[in-house]
Amino acid sequence: MAAEAVRTESPCAMMRRAADMARDDITRREKEITRLEREITDLQGQPDPDQAAIAALEQRVASLRDQLEQERLSLDTLEQVITENC
């Protein structure tokens, strides 16, 4: 049944569905960044913070921020295409 829906889905509906999925991914990534930043803050607040763990988490946050920026740009482009064509 799901395969049937995909075959009969219009290009505009597919793009809207892709945009919804992208928004969900962006929200999940933002929440993950927030969680990691709290973890970094907690580690930094310890008497003898594990600098290697903090550095690894900071690197992960930086990577997630880069991915988030790319996802936002892609979503923006997709939303422009939807606006112009649907």
Stockholm file with secondary structure:
# STOCKHOLM 1.0

chainA/1-86         MAAEAVRTESPCAMMRRAADMARDDITRREKEITRLEREITDLQGQPDPDQAAIAALEQRVASLRDQLEQERLSLDTLEQVITENC
#=GR chainA/1-86 SS CHHHHHHHCCHHHHHHHHHHHHHHHHHHHHHHHHHHHHHHHHHHTSSSCCHHHHHHHHHHHHHHHHHHHHHHHHHHHHHHHHHHHC
#=GC SS_cons        CHHHHHHHCCHHHHHHHHHHHHHHHHHHHHHHHHHHHHHHHHHHTSSSCCHHHHHHHHHHHHHHHHHHHHHHHHHHHHHHHHHHHC
//
